[in-house]
Amino acid sequence: MRKVLFLCTLVLNMAICANNDEIDRILASIEQNNGALKALRKDADARIAGNREEMMPDDPEAEFAYLWGSPHEIGKRQDVNVSQAFDVPLITGMRKKVVSRENELVELNHRWERTGLLLEAKKNCIELIYNNALRQQLNKQLLWAEQVADLYREQYEKGNIGMPEYNNSQLNLAEIKHEVSRVEIEQKRILSELKRLNGGIAVELNSTQYDLHPLPTDFEQWFERMEQKNPMLLYACKETELNRYRIEVAKKANLPRFSVGYLMENVVGERYRGITLGISVPLWKNSQRLQQAETAAEASEMRAANTRQEFHDAFHALYRQAKELQRLLMDYRDAVKLHNNADLLVKALDLGEISITDYLVQMKFYYNMVTKVLEVERDYELVYAELMQGEL
């Protein structure tokens, strides 16, 4: 019996290394196949095309007049007038700069929505790896429990042990089987969710460990670099820049508009033709536009500062949480290594120094510690994924 239990314990201590390239492969597939992302891309392209219309000048105007004279003897008259209007923001290129910034905001908004969806997918992958690892440990526990149950059935049938010890081995086996079933259900749920995100195409993820990444040593320096990658922070900054340009456009929109054209006039025996120049002075239409632009710029600056502060505080909290999880993970791993009594328990059970009940209790304590390690690894990876979402 000791030999069998020793082999089972040896199997329990084995680990399969994971390849986190699987996560990157799944995220790339989701980005390619997800229907919501495709729709978001089309929507962004449509908005960009709509913004580009603002760079175009007003449509040219053409007029044709056919006039009957009275009295009849004076004849008829035909007029042809073609004109094109221009405003100062268009001529100076300010309108083009505004459209360029508007399109940048569209792209940043698309990036933010894309990041949110890929972050959801990555978290599902992290949860699946945890359940894969838990299932692996449970399979090893199941093998051990089956061996123990079979051995104690034989001992019970021979009359070497009593009913309580036999029942304890069977209850332990049933408990592990139920836990295996629960984890299988969770694995299927996560795989179904990833399939949905992948446009209905099934994915595979067999990893059982994470490539645990170290945290940045200096949070403030890392946050400054991250600001240049986070779509929402960039959006707030670019929105402020856009509103500054809109102030300039509003100022120039208060300047007169010009038009140039061609005019031809035909009367009986006479024809007149030449160029026309026009001017339109905005007395009422743009009276509030400058004030509106200035107010919007002030609001965007306040919003940008508030957004940065909120992100800074939120990420700092995540950073501290990750630090604590990192410390906790090291403590758990050290505890598992230093206080692994599996071999000693097998020896004590074989010598009759402890009962099967004591043995099961002690082994469950060890398995619980192993599960704690898996849980903390998962929690750390989930927090780290939140911190590094700008890299997606």
VEXDREN-2710 file (C-alpha; in Angstrom, 1 decimal):
% VEXDREN-2710
k/r/px/py/pz
1/MET/0.0/0.0/0.0
2/ARG/2.8/2.4/0.8
3/LYS/4.3/2.0/-2.7
4/VAL/1.0/2.9/-4.4
5/LEU/0.4/5.9/-2.2
6/PHE/4.0/7.1/-2.7
7/LEU/3.5/6.9/-6.5
8/CYS/0.3/8.8/-6.3
9/THR/1.9/11.5/-4.2
10/LEU/4.7/11.8/-6.7
11/VAL/2.2/12.3/-9.5
12/LEU/0.5/15.1/-7.4
13/ASN/3.8/17.1/-7.2
14/MET/4.3/17.1/-11.0
15/ALA/3.5/20.3/-13.0
16/ILE/2.9/21.0/-16.6
17/CYS/4.3/24.3/-17.8
18/ALA/2.0/26.5/-19.8
19/ASN/2.5/28.5/-23.0
20/ASN/0.9/31.9/-22.7
21/ASP/1.3/32.3/-26.5
22/GLU/-2.0/30.5/-26.6
23/ILE/-3.7/33.6/-25.1
24/ASP/-2.2/35.8/-27.7
25/ARG/-3.3/33.4/-30.4
26/ILE/-6.9/33.4/-29.1
27/LEU/-7.0/37.2/-28.7
28/ALA/-5.8/37.6/-32.3
29/SER/-8.5/35.2/-33.5
30/ILE/-11.2/37.1/-31.6
31/GLU/-10.1/40.4/-33.0
32/GLN/-10.4/38.9/-36.5
33/ASN/-13.7/37.1/-36.0
34/ASN/-15.7/39.0/-33.4
35/GLY/-18.8/40.5/-35.1
36/ALA/-19.1/43.4/-32.6
37/LEU/-15.5/44.5/-33.4
38/LYS/-16.2/44.3/-37.1
39/ALA/-19.3/46.5/-36.7
40/LEU/-17.3/49.0/-34.5
41/ARG/-14.7/49.2/-37.3
42/LYS/-17.4/49.9/-39.9
43/ASP/-19.0/52.5/-37.7
44/ALA/-15.7/54.2/-37.1
45/ASP/-15.0/54.3/-40.8
46/ALA/-18.4/55.8/-41.5
47/ARG/-17.9/58.5/-38.9
48/ILE/-14.4/59.3/-40.3
49/ALA/-15.9/59.6/-43.8
50/GLY/-18.6/61.9/-42.4
51/ASN/-16.1/64.1/-40.7
52/ARG/-14.1/64.6/-43.9
53/GLU/-17.1/66.3/-45.5
54/GLU/-16.4/69.2/-43.1
55/MET/-13.2/69.9/-45.1
56/MET/-15.1/70.4/-48.3
57/PRO/-16.1/74.0/-49.4
58/ASP/-19.8/74.8/-49.8
59/ASP/-21.4/73.6/-53.0
60/PRO/-21.2/76.0/-55.9
61/GLU/-24.4/77.8/-56.9
62/ALA/-25.7/78.2/-60.4
63/GLU/-28.7/80.4/-61.5
64/PHE/-30.4/80.7/-64.8
65/ALA/-33.0/83.3/-65.6
66/TYR/-35.3/83.6/-68.7
67/LEU/-37.3/86.8/-68.6
68/TRP/-40.0/88.0/-71.0
69/GLY/-40.0/91.7/-71.7
70/SER/-42.9/94.0/-71.4
71/PRO/-43.8/95.7/-73.6
72/HIS/-43.2/92.9/-76.1
73/GLU/-41.0/95.1/-78.3
74/ILE/-38.1/95.2/-75.7
75/GLY/-37.4/91.5/-76.3
76/LYS/-36.3/88.8/-73.9
77/ARG/-33.4/88.4/-71.4
78/GLN/-31.3/85.5/-70.2
79/ASP/-29.1/85.5/-67.2
80/VAL/-26.5/82.9/-66.1
81/ASN/-24.8/83.2/-62.8
82/VAL/-22.3/80.7/-61.3
83/SER/-20.6/81.3/-57.9
84/GLN/-18.5/79.6/-55.3
85/ALA/-18.3/80.7/-51.7
86/PHE/-15.3/80.4/-49.3
87/ASP/-14.8/81.0/-45.6
88/VAL/-11.6/81.9/-43.8
89/PRO/-11.4/78.6/-41.7
90/LEU/-11.4/76.6/-44.9
91/ILE/-8.8/78.9/-46.7
92/THR/-6.4/78.9/-43.7
93/GLY/-6.6/75.1/-43.2
94/MET/-8.1/75.3/-39.7
95/ARG/-11.1/73.3/-40.7
96/LYS/-8.8/70.5/-41.9
97/LYS/-7.0/70.5/-38.6
98/VAL/-10.3/70.2/-36.7
99/VAL/-11.4/67.3/-38.9
100/SER/-8.0/65.6/-38.4
101/ARG/-8.4/65.8/-34.6
102/GLU/-12.0/64.6/-34.8
103/ASN/-10.9/61.5/-36.7
104/GLU/-8.2/60.8/-34.1
105/LEU/-10.9/60.8/-31.5
106/VAL/-13.0/58.4/-33.5
107/GLU/-10.0/56.0/-33.8
108/LEU/-9.2/56.3/-30.0
109/ASN/-12.8/55.6/-29.1
110/HIS/-12.6/52.5/-31.4
111/ARG/-9.4/51.5/-29.7
112/TRP/-11.0/51.8/-26.3
113/GLU/-14.0/49.7/-27.2
114/ARG/-11.7/47.1/-28.8
115/THR/-9.5/47.1/-25.6
116/GLY/-12.6/46.5/-23.4
117/LEU/-13.6/43.5/-25.5
118/LEU/-10.1/42.0/-25.7
119/LEU/-9.7/42.5/-21.9
120/GLU/-12.9/40.6/-21.3
121/ALA/-11.6/37.8/-23.5
122/LYS/-8.2/37.8/-21.8
123/LYS/-9.8/37.5/-18.4
124/ASN/-11.8/34.5/-19.6
125/CYS/-8.5/32.9/-20.7
126/ILE/-7.0/33.6/-17.3
127/GLU/-10.0/32.0/-15.6
128/LEU/-9.8/29.0/-18.0
129/ILE/-6.1/28.5/-17.2
130/TYR/-6.9/28.5/-13.5
131/ASN/-9.6/25.9/-14.0
132/ASN/-7.3/23.8/-16.2
133/ALA/-4.7/23.8/-13.5
134/LEU/-7.4/23.0/-10.8
135/ARG/-8.7/20.2/-13.0
136/GLN/-5.2/18.9/-13.4
137/GLN/-4.7/18.8/-9.6
138/LEU/-8.1/17.3/-9.0
139/ASN/-7.4/14.5/-11.6
140/LYS/-4.3/13.7/-9.6
141/GLN/-6.3/13.8/-6.4
142/LEU/-8.9/11.6/-8.0
143/LEU/-6.2/9.0/-8.9
144/TRP/-4.9/9.1/-5.4
145/ALA/-8.5/8.8/-3.9
146/GLU/-9.4/5.9/-6.2
147/GLN/-6.2/4.0/-5.2
148/VAL/-6.9/4.7/-1.5
149/ALA/-10.6/3.6/-1.8
150/ASP/-9.6/0.4/-3.6
151/LEU/-7.0/-0.5/-1.1
152/TYR/-9.4/0.1/1.8
153/ARG/-12.1/-1.8/0.1
154/GLU/-9.7/-4.8/0.0
155/GLN/-8.7/-4.3/3.6
156/TYR/-12.4/-4.0/4.7
157/GLU/-13.3/-7.1/2.8
158/LYS/-10.5/-8.9/4.6
159/GLY/-11.6/-7.7/7.9
160/ASN/-8.4/-5.7/8.6
161/ILE/-10.2/-2.3/9.0
162/GLY/-13.7/-1.3/10.2
163/MET/-16.6/0.3/8.5
164/PRO/-15.8/4.0/9.5
165/GLU/-12.4/4.0/7.8
166/TYR/-13.8/2.3/4.7
167/ASN/-16.7/4.9/4.6
168/ASN/-14.2/7.8/5.0
169/SER/-12.2/6.6/1.9
170/GLN/-15.4/6.4/-0.1
171/LEU/-16.7/9.8/1.0
172/ASN/-13.4/11.3/0.1
173/LEU/-13.6/9.8/-3.4
174/ALA/-17.2/11.0/-3.9
175/GLU/-16.2/14.6/-2.8
176/ILE/-13.4/14.8/-5.3
177/LYS/-15.5/13.4/-8.1
178/HIS/-18.1/16.1/-7.4
179/GLU/-15.4/18.8/-7.5
180/VAL/-14.1/17.5/-10.8
181/SER/-17.6/17.7/-12.2
182/ARG/-18.0/21.3/-11.0
183/VAL/-14.7/22.4/-12.6
184/GLU/-15.6/20.6/-15.8
185/ILE/-18.9/22.6/-16.0
186/GLU/-16.9/25.9/-15.4
187/GLN/-14.4/25.0/-18.1
188/LYS/-17.3/24.4/-20.6
189/ARG/-18.9/27.7/-19.6
190/ILE/-15.7/29.7/-20.2
191/LEU/-15.0/27.9/-23.5
192/SER/-18.6/28.7/-24.6
193/GLU/-18.0/32.4/-23.7
194/LEU/-14.7/32.4/-25.7
195/LYS/-16.5/30.8/-28.6
196/ARG/-19.1/33.5/-28.6
197/LEU/-16.5/36.2/-28.5
198/ASN/-14.7/34.5/-31.4
199/GLY/-17.6/34.8/-33.7
200/GLY/-19.0/31.3/-33.0
201/ILE/-15.7/29.6/-33.7
202/ALA/-14.5/27.2/-30.9
203/VAL/-11.1/27.8/-29.3
204/GLU/-8.7/25.6/-27.4
205/LEU/-6.6/26.6/-24.4
206/ASN/-4.8/23.8/-22.6
207/SER/-2.4/25.9/-20.5
208/THR/-2.2/25.2/-16.8
209/GLN/0.3/27.9/-15.6
210/TYR/0.9/31.6/-16.2
211/ASP/4.0/33.4/-17.4
212/LEU/3.9/35.6/-14.3
213/HIS/5.2/39.0/-15.2
214/PRO/7.0/41.2/-12.7
215/LEU/5.4/44.5/-11.7
216/PRO/7.0/47.8/-12.6
217/THR/9.4/48.9/-9.9
218/ASP/8.3/52.6/-10.0
219/PHE/4.6/53.2/-10.4
220/GLU/4.8/56.9/-11.3
221/GLN/7.3/56.3/-14.1
222/TRP/5.2/53.4/-15.4
223/PHE/2.0/55.5/-15.3
224/GLU/3.6/58.3/-17.3
225/ARG/4.6/55.8/-20.0
226/MET/1.2/54.1/-19.9
227/GLU/-0.6/57.5/-20.5
228/GLN/0.8/57.4/-24.0
229/LYS/-0.9/54.1/-24.7
230/ASN/-4.2/54.2/-22.8
231/PRO/-6.9/55.1/-25.4
232/MET/-9.2/56.8/-22.8
233/LEU/-6.4/59.1/-21.5
234/LEU/-5.3/59.9/-25.0
235/TYR/-8.9/60.7/-25.9
236/ALA/-9.2/63.2/-23.1
237/CYS/-6.0/64.9/-24.1
238/LYS/-6.9/65.0/-27.8
239/GLU/-10.4/66.3/-27.0
240/THR/-8.8/69.3/-25.3
241/GLU/-6.6/69.9/-28.3
242/LEU/-9.6/69.6/-30.6
243/ASN/-11.5/72.2/-28.7
244/ARG/-8.6/74.6/-28.8
245/TYR/-8.7/74.4/-32.6
246/ARG/-12.5/74.9/-32.6
247/ILE/-11.9/78.2/-30.8
248/GLU/-9.7/79.3/-33.6
249/VAL/-12.3/78.2/-36.2
250/ALA/-15.0/80.1/-34.3
251/LYS/-12.9/83.2/-34.3
252/LYS/-12.2/83.0/-38.0
253/ALA/-15.8/82.1/-38.7
254/ASN/-16.7/85.7/-37.5
255/LEU/-14.7/87.1/-40.4
256/PRO/-16.6/87.8/-43.7
257/ARG/-17.2/85.0/-46.2
258/PHE/-16.2/85.6/-49.8
259/SER/-17.6/84.3/-53.0
260/VAL/-16.4/84.5/-56.6
261/GLY/-18.3/83.7/-59.7
262/TYR/-19.2/84.2/-63.4
263/LEU/-22.1/86.2/-64.7
264/MET/-23.5/86.4/-68.2
265/GLU/-26.5/88.6/-69.2
266/ASN/-28.1/88.4/-72.7
267/VAL/-30.6/91.1/-73.9
268/VAL/-31.8/91.9/-77.4
269/GLY/-28.7/92.8/-79.4
270/GLU/-26.5/93.0/-76.3
271/ARG/-24.5/90.6/-74.1
272/TYR/-22.7/91.3/-70.8
273/ARG/-20.4/88.8/-69.1
274/GLY/-17.7/88.9/-66.4
275/ILE/-16.7/87.9/-62.9
276/THR/-18.5/88.6/-59.7
277/LEU/-17.2/89.1/-56.2
278/GLY/-19.3/88.8/-53.1
279/ILE/-19.0/89.2/-49.3
280/SER/-21.1/88.0/-46.5
281/VAL/-20.8/89.5/-43.1
282/PRO/-21.8/87.2/-40.2
283/LEU/-23.7/89.6/-37.9
284/TRP/-26.0/87.1/-36.1
285/LYS/-25.4/83.5/-37.0
286/ASN/-22.0/83.1/-35.3
287/SER/-22.6/85.4/-32.4
288/GLN/-22.6/82.7/-29.7
289/ARG/-20.3/80.2/-31.5
290/LEU/-17.0/81.5/-30.0
291/GLN/-18.4/81.6/-26.5
292/GLN/-19.7/78.0/-26.9
293/ALA/-16.3/76.9/-28.2
294/GLU/-14.4/78.5/-25.3
295/THR/-16.8/77.0/-22.7
296/ALA/-16.4/73.6/-24.4
297/ALA/-12.6/73.9/-24.2
298/GLU/-12.7/74.7/-20.5
299/ALA/-15.0/71.8/-19.9
300/SER/-12.7/69.4/-21.8
301/GLU/-9.6/70.6/-19.9
302/MET/-11.4/69.9/-16.6
303/ARG/-12.6/66.6/-17.9
304/ALA/-9.1/65.6/-19.0
305/ALA/-7.6/66.5/-15.6
306/ASN/-10.3/64.6/-13.8
307/THR/-10.0/61.6/-16.1
308/ARG/-6.2/61.4/-15.5
309/GLN/-6.7/61.7/-11.8
310/GLU/-9.3/58.9/-11.7
311/PHE/-7.2/56.6/-13.9
312/HIS/-4.1/57.4/-11.7
313/ASP/-5.9/56.5/-8.5
314/ALA/-7.6/53.4/-10.0
315/PHE/-4.3/52.0/-11.4
316/HIS/-2.5/52.9/-8.2
317/ALA/-5.0/50.8/-6.3
318/LEU/-4.6/48.0/-8.8
319/TYR/-0.8/48.3/-8.5
320/ARG/-0.9/48.0/-4.7
321/GLN/-3.3/45.1/-4.9
322/ALA/-0.9/43.3/-7.3
323/LYS/2.0/44.0/-5.0
324/GLU/0.1/42.4/-2.1
325/LEU/-0.9/39.4/-4.2
326/GLN/2.7/39.0/-5.3
327/ARG/3.8/38.9/-1.7
328/LEU/1.0/36.5/-0.8
329/LEU/1.9/34.2/-3.7
330/MET/5.5/34.0/-2.6
331/ASP/4.3/33.1/1.0
332/TYR/2.0/30.4/-0.2
333/ARG/4.6/28.9/-2.5
334/ASP/7.2/28.8/0.3
335/ALA/4.7/27.2/2.6
336/VAL/3.8/24.5/0.1
337/LYS/7.5/23.7/-0.4
338/LEU/8.6/23.9/3.2
339/HIS/5.6/22.1/4.8
340/ASN/4.9/19.4/2.3
341/ASN/4.3/16.4/4.6
342/ALA/2.9/14.0/1.9
343/ASP/5.8/11.5/2.1
344/LEU/5.8/11.6/5.9
345/LEU/2.0/11.0/6.0
346/VAL/2.3/8.0/3.7
347/LYS/5.0/6.6/6.0
348/ALA/3.0/7.3/9.2
349/LEU/-0.1/5.7/7.6
350/ASP/1.8/2.6/6.5
351/LEU/3.2/2.2/10.1
352/GLY/-0.2/2.6/11.6
353/GLU/0.8/5.7/13.5
354/ILE/-2.2/7.7/12.1
355/SER/-5.7/6.7/10.9
356/ILE/-7.1/7.0/7.4
357/THR/-9.2/9.9/8.7
358/ASP/-6.1/11.8/10.0
359/TYR/-4.3/11.0/6.7
360/LEU/-7.2/12.4/4.6
361/VAL/-7.5/15.5/6.8
362/GLN/-3.8/16.2/6.5
363/MET/-3.7/15.6/2.7
364/LYS/-6.7/17.9/2.2
365/PHE/-4.9/20.6/4.0
366/TYR/-2.0/20.2/1.6
367/TYR/-4.4/20.2/-1.4
368/ASN/-6.1/23.3/-0.1
369/MET/-2.7/25.1/0.0
370/VAL/-2.0/24.1/-3.6
371/THR/-5.4/25.4/-4.5
372/LYS/-4.7/28.7/-2.7
373/VAL/-1.5/29.1/-4.8
374/LEU/-3.6/28.6/-8.0
375/GLU/-6.2/31.1/-6.8
376/VAL/-3.6/33.8/-6.0
377/GLU/-1.8/33.2/-9.3
378/ARG/-5.2/33.7/-11.1
379/ASP/-6.0/36.9/-9.1
380/TYR/-2.6/38.3/-9.8
381/GLU/-2.9/37.7/-13.5
382/LEU/-6.4/39.3/-13.5
383/VAL/-5.1/42.5/-11.8
384/TYR/-2.0/42.5/-14.0
385/ALA/-4.2/42.3/-17.1
386/GLU/-6.2/45.3/-15.9
387/LEU/-3.0/47.3/-15.4
388/MET/-1.6/46.4/-18.8
389/GLN/-4.8/46.8/-20.8
390/GLY/-3.2/49.5/-22.8
391/GLU/-0.9/46.9/-24.4
392/LEU/-3.8/45.0/-25.9
END
